[in-house]
Amino acid sequence: MYKIAIIGCGWAGQQHAAACKAIKGCKLIAVVDPQKELSGKVASQSGGNAYGSLEELLKKDIPEIVVVCTPPSSHRKIVETSLKKGVRNIVSEKPLAHNLTDARAIQKAAKSASAEFMTAFCHRFVEPVIQMRKIIKAGKLGDIVFFRNQFSANFEGVQNRWFSNPEISGGGCLIDTSVHSIDLFRFLCGEVKNVSARTFSRMPGIKVEDTSCLLVQNEKGCIGVIEASWNVGVGQAYLEVCGTKGRIIYEYWGQFRMKLAGDKDWSILPVRRDISHRFEDELRNFIGVIEGKKSEGPGVDDGVRANEIIDATFRSVKDKKWISL
């Protein structure tokens, strides 16, 4: 039975708490949030004791797994404190940190402690994404030419949330949302070698970008187009990979289809595992890693690499040029 603590009881923390509850062999022993009403609510729904701080928890118990679901600027302190107290299995929400310095410090601390560490890029555990990877690796799409991914929505009131405070978040929609897209490109198409980006801020009073478009390219020439926005009337979550032999498209919460060269019609691919289970499947994967099983799940190095690419992206926006990595 793995004793698990959730640090941060916002939306992400609530998803991870529900995932713990769904997995036999996991016991949620603690939920931590400075807002006592919020931690109490999550504790009543998913189990465990409610605490107001990590330090308060660690004085009473040492979890086997800590799941970090707080704003990015707090990740480093939580990880380092947990490791110093003997925790050796950590899952951290994305982005790994609000800046590259903290991301690398987390990486160093985790490796120095020989800890198992997962950066919570949950899209790797969405069934159509897993199928896409298998199809690409099998060569059914041929050489990969294009990757396109958009996550956009109307994020009403974001100006008053920590997401738009650059000292806490590290940026806007690019680091919050497109960090998933960057990991998807790496997972499906390979390592990023060059980046170029443009951003814009249209929402009144916002201090960070609310819209971004990022071009990435791998060493084989595949070009990825990554779009994000908090300011569209009609949102979209869309993933497409196109190769010399075919094309595959996943519309999140919608159709998953593929068309190969010579096909008259699109083939609708079955999806048996709903996307709502991605946090549960992510945690199951991490437990497998703890138990010595092989995994393609994202580790601390993947989190750092995403931060490196985000850092290069912001430099590209500032200098208006391609940045090599």
C-alpha positions in Angstrom: 0.0 0.0 0.0 1.6 3.3 -1.2 1.0 6.2 1.1 0.5 9.3 -1.0 0.3 13.0 -0.2 -1.1 15.7 -2.6 0.4 19.1 -2.2 -2.0 21.7 -3.6 -5.7 21.2 -3.7 -6.7 23.2 -6.8 -8.1 21.6 -10.0 -5.0 19.5 -10.7 -4.7 18.4 -7.1 -8.3 17.3 -7.1 -7.7 15.2 -10.2 -4.7 13.5 -8.7 -6.6 12.9 -5.5 -9.4 11.2 -7.4 -6.8 9.1 -9.2 -5.3 7.9 -5.9 -8.8 6.9 -4.8 -9.4 4.9 -8.0 -6.2 2.7 -7.6 -6.1 -0.3 -5.4 -2.8 -0.3 -3.5 -2.8 3.5 -3.0 -3.8 5.3 0.1 -4.2 9.0 0.2 -2.9 9.9 3.6 -2.7 13.7 3.3 -3.8 16.7 1.2 -2.0 20.0 1.8 -3.2 23.5 1.0 -2.9 26.8 2.9 -6.7 27.3 2.2 -8.0 25.0 5.0 -11.5 24.9 3.6 -10.2 23.6 0.2 -7.9 20.9 1.7 -10.8 19.9 4.0 -13.1 19.5 1.1 -10.7 17.4 -0.9 -9.9 15.2 2.2 -13.6 14.6 2.7 -14.0 13.6 -1.0 -10.9 11.5 -1.5 -9.7 10.6 2.0 -6.6 11.5 4.0 -6.0 14.2 6.6 -6.0 17.9 5.7 -2.9 20.0 6.4 -2.2 23.7 6.0 1.5 23.2 5.0 4.0 20.6 3.9 6.1 21.2 7.0 3.0 20.4 9.2 2.5 17.1 7.3 6.2 16.0 7.4 6.3 16.5 11.2 3.6 13.8 11.5 4.2 11.4 8.6 6.5 10.8 5.7 4.6 9.8 2.5 6.0 7.3 0.1 4.8 9.4 -2.9 4.5 13.2 -3.0 2.4 14.7 -5.8 3.2 18.4 -6.3 0.2 20.4 -7.6 1.0 23.9 -6.5 1.8 26.9 -8.7 5.2 26.5 -10.6 7.3 28.9 -8.5 6.8 26.8 -5.4 7.8 23.4 -6.9 11.5 23.6 -6.1 11.1 24.3 -2.4 8.5 21.5 -2.1 10.6 19.0 -3.9 13.8 19.8 -2.0 12.0 19.8 1.3 10.4 16.4 0.6 13.7 14.9 -0.5 15.5 16.1 2.6 12.8 14.5 4.8 13.3 11.1 3.0 10.6 11.1 0.3 12.0 9.2 -2.7 9.1 9.2 -5.1 7.8 12.5 -6.5 5.3 13.5 -9.2 5.4 17.2 -10.1 2.8 18.9 -12.2 3.9 20.8 -15.3 5.7 23.0 -15.9 8.5 21.5 -13.8 9.3 25.1 -12.7 8.6 28.7 -13.6 12.1 29.1 -14.8 15.0 27.0 -16.1 17.2 27.7 -13.0 14.7 26.1 -10.7 14.0 23.2 -13.1 17.7 22.3 -13.2 17.9 22.6 -9.4 15.0 20.1 -9.1 16.7 17.8 -11.5 19.9 17.9 -9.5 18.2 17.4 -6.2 16.2 14.4 -7.5 19.2 12.7 -9.0 21.4 13.4 -6.0 18.8 11.6 -3.8 18.4 8.8 -6.4 14.6 9.5 -6.3 12.0 8.3 -8.8 10.6 11.4 -10.4 7.8 12.0 -12.9 6.9 15.3 -14.6 3.2 15.1 -15.0 2.7 15.4 -18.8 -0.6 13.6 -18.6 -1.2 13.8 -22.4 1.3 10.9 -22.8 -1.3 8.7 -21.1 -4.3 9.6 -23.4 -5.1 6.5 -25.4 -5.1 8.1 -28.9 -1.7 9.6 -28.2 -0.4 6.2 -27.2 -1.9 4.8 -30.4 -0.3 7.6 -32.5 3.1 6.8 -31.1 2.7 3.1 -32.0 1.5 3.9 -35.5 4.4 6.4 -36.1 7.0 4.0 -34.8 5.6 1.2 -37.0 6.2 3.4 -40.0 2.6 3.5 -41.2 2.7 7.3 -41.8 6.1 7.2 -43.4 8.6 10.0 -42.7 6.9 12.5 -40.4 6.6 15.9 -42.2 4.2 18.0 -40.0 3.0 18.0 -36.4 0.2 20.4 -35.4 -1.3 20.9 -32.0 -3.7 23.6 -30.6 -5.0 24.0 -27.1 -7.2 27.1 -26.9 -10.1 28.3 -24.8 -11.7 31.3 -23.3 -10.0 31.5 -19.9 -12.3 34.1 -18.3 -10.8 35.9 -15.3 -7.3 34.7 -15.8 -6.0 38.2 -15.2 -6.9 37.7 -11.5 -5.3 34.2 -11.2 -1.7 33.1 -10.6 -1.5 31.8 -14.1 -1.0 35.4 -15.4 1.5 36.4 -12.7 4.9 35.9 -14.4 6.7 35.8 -11.0 4.6 32.7 -10.1 3.8 31.1 -13.5 6.9 32.1 -15.5 4.7 33.3 -18.4 1.3 32.9 -19.9 -0.4 30.4 -22.2 2.9 29.4 -23.7 4.4 27.9 -20.5 1.1 26.9 -19.0 -0.4 25.2 -22.1 2.1 24.8 -24.8 4.5 23.0 -22.4 2.2 20.0 -23.0 2.4 20.4 -26.8 6.2 20.6 -26.6 6.3 17.3 -24.7 3.8 15.8 -27.3 6.1 16.8 -30.1 9.1 15.2 -28.4 7.1 12.1 -27.6 5.7 11.6 -31.1 8.3 13.2 -33.4 11.6 13.3 -31.6 13.9 15.9 -30.1 13.5 19.6 -30.8 16.5 21.2 -32.4 15.2 24.7 -33.4 12.4 27.0 -32.2 10.8 30.2 -33.4 7.8 31.9 -31.8 5.5 34.9 -31.7 3.1 35.9 -28.9 0.5 38.5 -28.3 -1.5 39.9 -25.4 -5.0 41.1 -26.1 -6.9 40.6 -22.8 -7.3 43.8 -20.8 -4.9 44.1 -17.8 -2.9 40.9 -18.6 0.8 40.9 -17.9 1.7 37.8 -19.9 1.0 36.4 -23.4 -2.6 35.2 -23.9 -1.9 33.9 -27.4 1.1 32.2 -28.9 2.3 30.3 -32.0 5.5 28.3 -31.8 7.4 26.6 -34.6 9.6 23.7 -33.7 11.8 21.5 -35.8 13.6 18.2 -35.2 16.9 17.0 -36.6 15.1 15.2 -39.5 13.3 18.3 -40.6 9.8 17.6 -39.2 8.1 20.9 -38.5 5.7 21.4 -35.6 3.1 24.1 -35.3 2.1 24.7 -31.7 -0.8 27.1 -31.0 -2.3 28.2 -27.7 -4.7 30.9 -26.6 -6.7 31.9 -23.5 -8.7 34.4 -25.6 -10.8 32.6 -28.3 -14.6 32.5 -28.4 -14.6 28.9 -29.6 -11.9 26.8 -28.1 -10.2 23.7 -29.6 -8.0 20.8 -28.5 -6.5 19.2 -31.6 -3.6 17.0 -32.5 -2.4 16.1 -36.0 0.6 14.3 -37.4 1.2 14.1 -41.2 3.8 11.9 -42.9 4.8 10.9 -46.4 2.4 7.9 -46.3 -0.6 9.2 -44.3 -2.2 11.5 -41.8 -3.7 10.9 -38.3 -5.9 13.4 -36.4 -7.2 13.4 -32.8 -9.9 15.9 -31.8 -9.9 15.7 -28.0 -13.2 14.5 -26.7 -14.1 13.8 -30.3 -13.1 11.8 -33.3 -9.9 9.9 -33.8 -9.2 9.1 -37.4 -6.4 8.2 -39.9 -6.1 8.3 -43.7 -3.3 6.6 -45.5 -2.2 7.3 -49.1 -4.5 5.6 -51.5 -7.4 5.3 -49.0 -10.7 6.6 -50.3 -12.1 7.5 -46.9 -10.9 8.2 -43.4 -10.7 5.3 -41.0 -12.3 6.0 -37.6 -10.1 4.5 -34.9 -11.6 3.1 -31.7 -11.0 4.8 -28.3 -11.7 2.4 -25.5 -10.1 4.4 -22.6 -11.7 7.8 -21.9 -9.4 10.8 -21.6 -10.8 11.5 -18.1 -8.7 8.5 -16.9 -5.3 10.2 -17.8 -4.4 11.1 -14.3 -5.2 7.7 -13.0 -3.2 6.0 -15.8 -0.3 8.4 -15.2 -0.1 7.4 -11.5 -0.4 3.7 -12.4 2.6 4.2 -14.7 4.6 5.9 -12.0 3.9 3.1 -9.5 5.1 0.7 -12.2 8.4 2.7 -12.4 8.8 2.5 -8.6 8.3 -1.3 -8.9 11.0 -1.5 -11.6 8.9 -1.7 -14.7 10.1 -0.1 -18.0 8.3 3.1 -18.9 8.1 5.8 -21.5 6.6 8.1 -19.0 8.1 11.6 -18.6 10.9 11.8 -16.0 12.6 14.8 -14.5 14.9 15.1 -17.6 11.8 15.5 -19.8 10.5 18.3 -17.5 13.9 20.1 -17.7 14.0 19.7 -21.5 10.5 21.3 -21.8 11.7 24.2 -19.6 14.8 24.6 -21.8 12.6 24.8 -24.9 10.3 27.2 -23.3 13.3 29.4 -22.3 14.5 29.3 -25.9 11.0 30.2 -27.1 10.8 33.3 -25.0 14.3 34.3 -26.3 13.0 33.8 -29.8 10.0 36.1 -29.1 12.4 38.8 -27.7 15.0 38.6 -30.5 12.6 37.7 -33.3 14.7 34.9 -34.7 15.2 31.1 -34.7 16.9 29.7 -31.6 19.0 26.5 -31.8 19.0 24.1 -28.9 
